[in-house]
C-alpha cells in the first residue's frame, strides 16, 4: 500500500500537468479531460487505500481485543501466544510474562482498555502493520500501550508505560 502514499507525494503529476499545459494549452479539451480523469483516479485510489487500511485496523484490533480478554482473565500464557516470532527476537516469552505480572502487581487488576489512536505502517521489517495506541485501565492506575500489530493480530512490538495514581510515568517495557 506504500504506492498510494508515494503516488500522492510524487511530483510526477505536477510535471505531467505542466507538460500537458504547455503542449495542449490550459483550455484544451484533452487537457480538461486529463484533469478530470486524474481527479477521478485519485479519488478511487484514495478510497481503496482507506478501505484497505480500515479493514487491516479492524482485524488487528480484534486480535488485540482477544489479547486483553486473556489479560482480564489473568490467562497470561494464552496472552503470550499473540506475540509474533519477530517480537520474540527481542525478548523472551519468560521476560514478557514477568512484565505482565509486574503490570498486575504495580497497577492492580485489569478493568478495561480503549483504542486511543491508530495508524497504518508501511514497509515495516515484517511487512505492513498497524500501530495501535491503547489506554488500559487498572484498579490502581493505567497504562499507555503502543503496539505494532499485523493484520493477523500478532504483536511485533509492544511498549508499556505505567501511569500510577499520582500521575508518575514508569516505562515497563519498550520492545
N, C-alpha and C positions, 0 to 999 in steps of 0.2 A: 504494500500500500504506500510505500515511500514515494512511488512515482507520482502520486497525486500531489504530495507536498512539493516535490521538486518541480512539477509542471507549473504549479501556480506561482512559484517563486522564481521561475526562469525568466530571462529577458527575451527569449526566443519569440514569444507572442508579440512583444513590442517591436522587435526587429522586423518580423513578418508584416506587421501592420504598417510600419514605415515604408517598407519596400512596396507594398500594395498601394499605399497612398501616393507614392512617387510615380509608380507605373500607371495607375488607373485614375488617380485624382480622387479627392475625398467625396465627390458627388457621384462617382461611377456606380452603376447598378451592381456590378460584380463586387466592388468594394463593400457596399452596404450588405449584400448577400453574405459575404465572408464574415463581416462583423456579427450579423445575426446568427449565422451558423456557429461561429466561435463561442458566442454567448450561450447558445443552446447546449453545445457540447460541454462547456464548462459547468453549467448548472447540473446537467445529467451526471457528469463525473463526480462533482462535489457531493451530490445526494447519494451516489453509490458509496463514496468513501465514508460518509457519515453513517449510513445504514450498516456498512461493514463493521465500523468501529463500535457502534452501539450494540450490535449483535455479539461482538467479542467481549465487550464490557459486561453484558448481561451474563454470559457464560462464565466469565471469570468471577463475577460477584456471586453467582450461585454456588460455585465451588468454595468460595471463602465463607459463605453462609453456613455450609456444611462443616467447615473447619471450626467456626465459632460455636456451632452446636456441640461439637465434641469438647471444646473448651468449657462450655457451660455445664456439661455433664461430667466434667473432670475426667474425660477419657483421653488423656494426653497422648497415649501411644497411638490411638486412632488418629488424632490430630497430626501427628508426625508423618503420617502417610501422605499428607498434602504437600510435603517438601520435595522438590524435584532433585534429580541427580546433580544438576548444576548447583543447587543450594548446598548439597552435601559435599561438594568440592571444597567449600569454605569453612564448614563447621560440621561436626558430627551430630548425629541424632541424639546422642547422650548429652552433649552440651546444650542442644536446643531443649531437650526435656528438662534439664536443670533450669534453664531460663524460664520456661513455662511455670515450673514450680516456684521460682523466685517471684514471678509476677503475682501469683496467688498469695504467697506469704507476705509480700510487700503491699499489694493493693487490695487484698481481700477477695471475696467471692465475685465471680463474673455476674454482671447484671444485664448487659446488653451491648450491642455495637451499632454504629451508624456510619454509613459511607458518607464521607465529607466531600471528597473530590476524586476525580479520576481523569486519566489522560492516556492516549494511545502512545506507545513507544515503538518506533520503527527501527529495524536493524539492530535490535539487541543481540548480544552474543548468541542467545538461544533462539533467535527469530523474533518476530513481533510479539509484543505482550502488552498488558495493561498495567499502569501504575495506579494502585488504589490506596487512598488515604482514609483510614478509619479512626474514629474516636470510640474507644472501648471503655465502657463504664464498669467500675468495680465498687465494692462496698466502701472502700477507703480511698478512693481516688479514681483516676482514669489513665489510660494510655493513649498515646498517639502512635498509630502503627501505619507504616508505609510498606506496601508490598508490591513487588513486581510479579505479576501473575500471568501465566499463559492461558490461552482460551480453554484448556482442559482443566483449569482450576489448580494447577500445580504452582507452588510458590518458588520462584527463582531467587528472590532477595527479600529480606524482612528486617525492617528497623523498628525497634520498640523503644519509646521514651515514656517513662512513668511520670505522671504529674500527681504528686501526693496532695493531701488535704490542704496543705499550706501553700500550694502552688509551685513548689520546688520541682524542677525537671531533673530526672535521673535517667540517663541513657542506659538501657539494659542490654541491648544488642543492636549491632549495626553490621549486617552482612549483605 
